[in-house]
Amino acid sequence: VFLKKSGCKIPRIELEDIGPSLDLVMRRTHLASDDLYKLSLKQPKALKPKKKKNISHDVFGTTYGRIHMQKQDLSKLQTRKMKGLKKRPAEKSAEDGGISPKKTKSV
């Protein structure tokens, strides 16, 4: 690579040849049989993309899908426990014994 002077800021670039220089000439040609020629030009068909089931798109490009799941046991589902819903010891014993934990007024 040679950087030569030019009339503007950017220098003029010249390339120098390196390595052997060959002049090749094609002398003899031999065409293949028609069957082999057709087979060599054959291009594979593009593979069809696998269809995605239960997936749809709306006008705005949002993807919607349907998921198939088994029924869940909601009693075993972990939820957030609040202190206000926690049973008091008196209420627990009332469930077992059947006695009302709160006092009733007698008139």
Secondary structure as the mmCIF struct_conf table of DSSP 4:
data_model
#
loop_
_struct_conf.conf_type_id
_struct_conf.id
_struct_conf.beg_label_comp_id
_struct_conf.beg_label_asym_id
_struct_conf.beg_label_seq_id
_struct_conf.end_label_comp_id
_struct_conf.end_label_asym_id
_struct_conf.end_label_seq_id
STRN STRN1 PHE A 2 LYS A 4
BEND BEND1 GLY A 7 ILE A 10
HELX_LH_PP_P HELX_LH_PP_P1 PRO A 11 PRO A 11
STRN STRN2 ARG A 12 GLU A 14
BEND BEND2 GLY A 19 GLY A 19
HELX_LH_PP_P HELX_LH_PP_P2 LEU A 31 SER A 33
HELX_RH_AL_P HELX_RH_AL_P1 ASP A 34 LEU A 41
HELX_LH_PP_P HELX_LH_PP_P3 PRO A 44 LYS A 52
TURN_TY1_P TURN_TY1_P1 LYS A 53 ASN A 54
STRN STRN3 ILE A 55 HIS A 57
TURN_TY1_P TURN_TY1_P2 VAL A 59 PHE A 60
STRN STRN4 THR A 63 GLY A 65
HELX_LH_PP_P HELX_LH_PP_P4 GLN A 70 GLN A 72
HELX_RH_3T_P HELX_RH_3T_P1 LEU A 74 LYS A 76
HELX_RH_3T_P HELX_RH_3T_P2 LYS A 83 LEU A 85
HELX_LH_PP_P HELX_LH_PP_P5 LYS A 86 ARG A 88
HELX_RH_AL_P HELX_RH_AL_P2 PRO A 89 GLY A 97
BEND BEND3 PRO A 101 LYS A 102
HELX_LH_PP_P HELX_LH_PP_P6 LYS A 103 LYS A 105
#
